[in-house]
Amino acid sequence: MSVTTINQILLKNPVSKDIVYEFGKEDSTFEHGSVKFDESSLKEGQVLIKTILLSNDPTQRGWLSKETPEKVSHRTYAPAIKAGEVVRSLGLGEVVYSKSEKYVVGDKVSAMITWADYTVVPEAQVFSKIDESKGLPLTMYLSALGMTALTAYFGLTEVGKVTEGQTVVISAASGATGSVAVQIAKHILKAKNVVGISGSDSKGKWVKSLGADHVVNYNSPTFAKDLATAIGPDFADAYFDNVGGEVLDTVLPLLKDHGRVMACGAISGYNDPSLAAVKNWFAIITQKLTVQGFLVMEFSAKVPQAIGALVQGIQTGKIKAGEGLDLVDVSKDENPLESVPKAWSRLFSKDKGPGKLVTKLV
């Protein structure tokens, strides 16, 4: 295979509030780009990866925002993407050129890549080599065995310290992280009452099929009452929060004294941070709650243990790996790369299906 040009999607205008997905406008968020490539330009320890699958994650919204002030920018776990830079993404691809002792041509790997047909990646940005002998679909390594699944596992075990017999509430329960969290909480950690929160009755039905004892629709006019009924009179031990804002405010008073909140995400405020504000702060004080934010990279030393538990869960049927996937195949589009931002935008719309949102580029 001879690669001489790398086609890319660049950030044209860092985002203040709304994303403009159309290309070719003065205020477009994204634009096309390309760079020449020569195999001799690869440095020691680098590989060229051909993109096969792209992970779509809410955290990318933060990377597209205008840069934070210098005094606080060092506290973000990933720097903002600057105007003119290619958009970053978790993904899976095939090594087509290698100057690495760890990876050879033909290896399938999961890595931090970009919205591009090829990405030059240093070894440090390659997370794992895919063992294709297991016969698992490649998409599984971005869903049931990917970063979102690891986030669910560590959030529940290390942060929430969920144990058998407890009551656990999980928001965005039909999403990539939430849907795995439901299954881990119920089938692996053996929580007594797993209460999912989703945005529609149809998604709720799917979440129940994963093992949730109750699922509550946050768009229902009786949401607060329904949630209290689902949790029961003894209140909840822990809350896995992917949403923030009004949903978080509704859950907080329903937690036990010394309950724990696993602050994983706040998708309600990714486009408008004011919507993620916590207005029920007194519940945190009076109920002596622990609210802990976390990032999956903190637990990198325990990833093999987590993968082992997830694989065992899949093999025993405790985790329904094949169902938690929302695959958008743009490979046959006239310009597949141009379709990538629109596919990613489904994260913030009602069009998103249940499970992990993955874009198939090849």
N, C-alpha and C positions, 0 to 999 in steps of 0.2 A: 504494500500500500504506500502510495506516495502522497504526502500532504504538503502542499505549498502555500495554502491560504487558510486562515482560521476565520470563520464568520462568527460575529458576536452580536449580542444585544447590550447596548451601553445605556447608562443612566445619563440622560440629557439634562433634565432639570430636577435637582433634589426636591423632595416633596414637603410642602408646608401642611397641606390638608388633603385635598383630593388628588387622586392619580388620574392623569389623562392618558388613556391607553392607545388612542389613535396615533399612528406614526405620521411624520411629515408636517406637524403643526408647530408653530412657534413655542407653544406651551406644552408640547408633548413631553411626557415623562421619560420615554425611551426613544432610542434611535438605533439605526443599524451601524455596524462597524466591522472592520476587518483588519487583520494584520498578516503580513507575510511570515511564513515559517520555513525554517531550514533545520534539518535534523542536527546539523553541526552546532546549532545554537543551544542545544540542551546542555545543561550543566550536570556535573556529577550529582547523583541522588535525585535527579528529576525524571519524570515520565511524561509522555504525551498521552492523554486519555481521550478516546472517542466517546462522546456522550450517548448513552442509551436511554437512561431514565433520569428525570429530574424530580427531586422532592420539592413539594410546595408547602412552605411553612409560614405561619403568621409572623415569626421573628424577622423575616426578610423585609417586612413593612418598615420596621425600625431602621434597618440598614439604608433605606432609601430616603430617610428624612434628612433635612438640613442638619449639618453638623452641630453637635452640642457645644456649649462654651468650653474653652480649653480647660478651665478649672475642674470640670466634671467629666470631660470626654474620656479620661483615663479610667473611669470607673465602669464604662460599658464593656461588656465581654467581647464585643466585636465592633470594629470601627465602622463608621458610616461609609457608604460608597460615595465617592466624590464624582462630580460631573465629569463625564468622559471616560469613566472607568466601567469595565464590564460588570454586570450584575452577578453576584455570588450566589451559589446554591449548593446544598447537599445533593449528591447524585450518585449514579452508578454508571460505570462505563468500562470500556476495554482498552487495555494498554496497547498502543500501536507503535510506539518508540520507547526505548528505555535506556537510561544510563544509571540504573539502580541495581544494586546487588540483591534487593528484596523482591523485585517484580520484573517479570519477563513479558515479552510481547505475547499477547493472547490472554493474559490474566484478566479476569473480571474483578473489579475493585469498587468499593464504596469510598467516596472521598468528598472533600470540599472542592467542587468544580465551579463552573460558571454557566450562564446562559449563552452557550456557544456550541458549535459542533465539535470542537476539540478544546482541551485545556492543558496547558503545561502545569504540572503539579509536582511540588517537592514531596519527598517521602513523608514528611511530617503531616501533610494534609491528606494522606491516604489512611483511612480508618481500619479497613480490613480487606483481605483477599477473600473472594467468594469461593467456597468449596462446592463446586458444581457437581461433585460426585453424590451429594445428598439428594440431588434431583428436585430441589425446591425451586419454585418460580423466582426469577430475579426480583420481581416486584416485592417479594416478601422481605428482602433485605433493606427495603425502605419503609416497610410497614410493621409487620409483626416481629421482625428482628432488627428493626432500624432504630434511629435515635428517638422517635416518639414512643416506641415501646419501652426502651430503656428509661426514658423520662418517667413513664407511668410506673415502672417497677421501682426505681429509686425513690420517687416521690412517696409512694405508699410505704415502702419498707424502711428507708433511711430517714425520711423527713416526717411522714405521718405516723410512723411506727405502728401501723395497723396490725392488729392481732385477731385471732379467732374469737368470734362471738360479738364483735363490735358492729356499730352502725356507721356506715360511710356514705357521704354524699359526694357525687361527682358531677360537675357541670360540663357542658359541651360533651355529653356522654356518647354522642354518635360520631364524634370527631376522631382524628387519628390517635391522639393520646388518650382521650376519655374512654373510647371503646375498649382499648386494651386494659386501661385501669379498672373498668368494670369487671372484666374477666379475671384479672389478677386478684382483685379484692375478694371476689366471690369464690372462685374455684381453687386458688392457690393459697391465699391467706385466710380463707374460710370465714369472712365476715358474715355476721348473722343477717344483716339488713343492708343491702346495697341500693341506694336511691340515686337514680340517674336523672339529670336535668337535660332536656333537649328542646328544640324549637318547633317541633311538630308532632302530631300524633303518630304519623307514619314512621318517623325516625324513632319515636319512643317504642313503638312495637318492635322494631329491629333491636334496640338496646335491650329490651326484655328477653329477646331470643338469645342474647349473649349471656344472660344470667342475672340481670338486675331484678331485684324483688319488686321494685316500684320505679316508674318513670313519670316525671312531671313535666308538663309543657309550660315553659316560661312565658309563652305568648297567650296563655289562658288568662281570662280576667280573674280567675280564682286561684292563680298560681301560688300565692303565699299560703292560702288555706290548704290547698292540695299538698304542698310541700310539708307543712306541719303534720298533716294526717299521715303522709307516707313515712315520715321519720318516726312518728309515734311519741307517746308522752314522756319517754325517758331521754329524749333528745339524742343528738348525734355525737359520736366520739371524734370524728374527723371529717374534714371537707377538702376535697381535691379541686382547687379552683383554677379553671382555665379561662374565666370570663371577666371577673371583676365587676365593678359598677353595681347596678341595681340588683343583680342576681346575688352577688356577694353580700350586699346589705340585707337581703332577705334571709340568707342562710345564717348569718352570724348569731342572731338571737336564738336560733334553734340548736346551737351547739351546747354541749355540757360544760360545766365549770372545768377549766383546765383543758378544754378541747383544743385540737390542733388544726390549723389551716395550712395546707400545702399550696403555696402561692406559685403556681406554675406559669400562668399566663393571664392576660387581661385583654382579650380580643375585642371586648366591647369598646375599648378606647384607642385602638391602634390607628384609626383615622381621625378620631377626636378625643384626645386625652382626657378632656373634662368628663366624658361619659364613664370613665373608669374610676372616678373619685369615690373614696370610701366615706359615706355619710353616716354610717352607723358605728362610729368609733367607740361610743360608750359601751356597746356590747363587748368589745374587746377588753375594756377595762373591768367592767363589773363581773364578767365571766372568767376573768383571768386567762384569756386565750393566748395561745402561742401562734403567731403568724410568721411563717418562715418561707422566704423566697429561696429558690435553688436553681442551679443549672446542672445539666446532666454531666458536664465535663468534670465536676467536682468528684465524681465517683468512678473515674476512669480505671482505677486499680481494681475495681470490683466488677468490671464489665464481663470478664469471662464467666464469673459466677452467675451474673444476671442472664447472659446468653444461654447458659446451661439450663437455668430454670425455665426460660421461655421456650427453648427447644423441647424440653420435657413436657411442658404444658401443651405445645402443639401436637407432639407425638401421642399424648394421652387423650387428646380431644378437649382438654380444659380450656384451650385458647383456640378459637375458630379463626385461624390465620387467613384462610382463603376468602373470607367474607368481608373483612375490614379494609376494602380497597375501592377507591373512586378513581379509576384510570381514565385519563384523557389522552387519546391517541391522536397526535398531530402529525404523525410520520408521513401520511399521505397528502397533507395539505400542500398547496402550491409553494408556500414558503414556511416550512415547519417552525423555524426559529421565530418568525413574526407572530406565530400563534401562541408562543410560550407565555407572554405576559397575560393574555386573556385567560389562558388556562389557569394561571396562578390566581387571577382575580376571583375565581369561583370560591376561594376561601372566605370571601367577605360578602357573598351573595346567597340567596336562597336556592341557587342552582346546584350547590355542592351536595353530592350524595354522601351517604354514610361512610365512615372510615377514612383512611389515609388518602389524600389527594396526590396522585403521581402523574406526571406527564411523560408519555412515551414519545421520544424524539426519533428513534430508529426502529 
